[in-house]
Amino acid sequence: MSVAPANQTREALLAYFDALTLAEPIQARLWQMTEITLTQLSVLRQLRDGPRTLGILGETIGLSATSVSRLVDRLERRRLVARRRDTEDRRCVHVHLAPAGERLLGEVKVLRGSNIHRAFESMSPAERHSLTMGLRRLVELTHAVSAQDEKRS
């Protein structure tokens, strides 16, 4: 028996929201340890791969330019990131991971040993791969839809 697409979408959304609740204890633990949010941690992780402009950071984590600018302001006040103007194009500003941000990333191990970590470990490699690919695709499509919405505005 096949499920109607609208019901499949509804079931997928409900499963997604159920999964989101799994992040709440991790977010609380992260805040207790470091006083940063999962979104701020995501920015720091992106910067580990090298400097990014505010626009690229916003696209990557799905935030508007204003929101990512405020988030970077907060991280900069804590000296976890630094802004630097491009030497060739002074209008372009790159956000860099500061040494304190690098240290914080090395210290944050909120997932290790958590219930969700152990649950992932109990999945088969094929299940983990399928879930990873599905979640990455969801993020990619959501960013694409957001970009289309912004172009229409």
C-alpha positions as CSV (number, residue, x, y, z in Angstrom):
1,M,0.0,0.0,0.0
2,S,1.5,3.4,-1.0
3,V,1.2,6.5,1.1
4,A,0.1,9.7,-0.6
5,P,2.9,12.3,-1.1
6,A,1.2,14.8,1.2
7,N,1.1,12.1,4.0
8,Q,4.7,11.2,3.3
9,T,5.7,14.8,3.6
10,R,3.8,15.2,6.8
11,E,5.3,12.0,8.3
12,A,8.8,13.1,7.3
13,L,8.3,16.5,8.9
14,L,7.0,14.9,12.1
15,A,10.0,12.6,12.2
16,Y,12.3,15.6,11.6
17,F,10.7,17.5,14.5
18,D,11.0,14.5,16.7
19,A,14.7,14.3,15.8
20,L,15.2,18.0,16.6
21,T,14.2,17.3,20.2
22,L,17.2,15.0,20.5
23,A,19.4,18.1,20.1
24,E,18.0,19.9,23.1
25,P,20.0,18.1,25.8
26,I,23.1,18.5,23.7
27,Q,22.4,22.2,23.3
28,A,22.0,22.6,27.0
29,R,25.2,20.7,27.7
30,L,27.1,22.8,25.1
31,W,25.7,26.0,26.7
32,Q,26.8,24.9,30.2
33,M,30.3,24.0,28.9
34,T,31.0,26.9,26.6
35,E,28.1,29.4,26.5
36,I,27.7,29.0,22.7
37,T,24.8,27.7,20.7
38,L,24.7,24.9,18.1
39,T,24.4,27.5,15.4
40,Q,27.5,29.4,16.7
41,L,29.3,26.0,16.9
42,S,28.4,25.4,13.3
43,V,29.9,28.7,12.3
44,L,33.1,27.8,14.1
45,R,33.2,24.4,12.4
46,Q,32.8,26.1,9.0
47,L,35.7,28.4,9.7
48,R,37.9,25.5,10.7
49,D,38.2,24.8,6.9
50,G,39.3,28.4,6.3
51,P,38.1,32.0,6.2
52,R,34.6,32.8,4.9
53,T,32.8,35.9,4.0
54,L,29.6,36.7,5.9
55,G,27.6,35.9,2.8
56,I,29.1,32.5,2.4
57,L,28.6,31.8,6.1
58,G,25.0,32.8,5.9
59,E,24.4,30.6,2.8
60,T,26.1,27.7,4.5
61,I,24.2,27.7,7.7
62,G,21.0,29.2,6.3
63,L,20.9,32.6,8.0
64,S,20.2,36.0,6.6
65,A,23.1,38.5,6.2
66,T,21.8,40.5,9.2
67,S,21.5,37.4,11.4
68,V,24.9,36.0,10.5
69,S,26.5,39.4,11.1
70,R,25.0,39.6,14.6
71,L,26.1,36.0,15.3
72,V,29.7,36.8,14.2
73,D,29.6,40.0,16.3
74,R,28.9,37.8,19.4
75,L,31.6,35.4,18.5
76,E,34.0,38.2,17.8
77,R,33.3,39.8,21.2
78,R,34.3,36.5,22.8
79,R,37.5,36.5,20.6
80,L,36.5,33.2,19.0
81,V,36.6,34.7,15.5
82,A,38.2,37.8,13.8
83,R,37.1,39.8,10.8
84,R,39.8,40.9,8.3
85,R,39.4,43.0,5.2
86,D,40.6,41.5,1.9
87,T,43.9,43.1,0.9
88,E,42.9,43.3,-2.8
89,D,39.2,44.3,-2.3
90,R,38.8,46.3,0.8
91,R,35.0,46.0,0.6
92,C,35.2,42.3,1.2
93,V,35.5,41.1,4.8
94,H,36.6,37.6,5.7
95,V,35.8,35.9,9.0
96,H,38.6,33.9,10.4
97,L,38.7,31.3,13.3
98,A,40.7,32.9,16.1
99,P,43.1,30.7,18.3
100,A,40.5,30.8,21.1
101,G,37.9,29.4,18.7
102,E,40.2,26.7,17.5
103,R,40.9,25.7,21.2
104,L,37.2,25.7,21.9
105,L,36.5,23.4,19.0
106,G,39.2,21.0,20.3
107,E,37.6,21.0,23.7
108,V,34.0,20.6,22.7
109,K,33.1,16.9,22.9
110,V,29.4,17.2,23.7
111,L,28.3,14.4,21.4
112,R,30.7,11.8,22.6
113,G,29.0,9.4,24.9
114,S,25.6,11.0,24.5
115,N,22.5,9.0,23.9
116,I,22.4,10.1,20.3
117,H,26.0,9.2,19.7
118,R,25.5,5.7,21.1
119,A,22.3,5.4,19.0
120,F,24.2,6.3,15.8
121,E,26.9,3.8,16.7
122,S,24.3,1.1,17.0
123,M,23.1,1.8,13.4
124,S,24.5,-0.2,10.5
125,P,27.0,1.6,8.3
126,A,24.3,1.6,5.5
127,E,21.7,3.2,7.8
128,R,24.2,5.9,8.9
129,H,25.2,6.6,5.3
130,S,21.5,6.8,4.2
131,L,20.6,9.1,7.1
132,T,23.7,11.3,6.4
133,M,22.9,11.6,2.7
134,G,19.2,12.3,3.4
135,L,20.0,15.0,5.9
136,R,22.6,16.6,3.7
137,R,20.1,16.7,0.9
138,L,17.4,18.2,3.1
139,V,19.8,21.0,4.1
140,E,20.9,21.6,0.5
141,L,17.2,21.8,-0.7
142,T,16.2,24.0,2.2
143,H,19.0,26.4,1.4
144,A,18.0,26.4,-2.3
145,V,14.4,27.2,-1.5
146,S,15.5,30.0,0.9
147,A,17.7,31.5,-1.8
148,Q,14.8,31.4,-4.3
149,D,12.5,33.1,-1.7
150,E,15.1,35.8,-1.1
151,K,15.4,36.5,-4.9
152,R,11.7,37.0,-5.1
153,S,11.7,39.5,-2.2
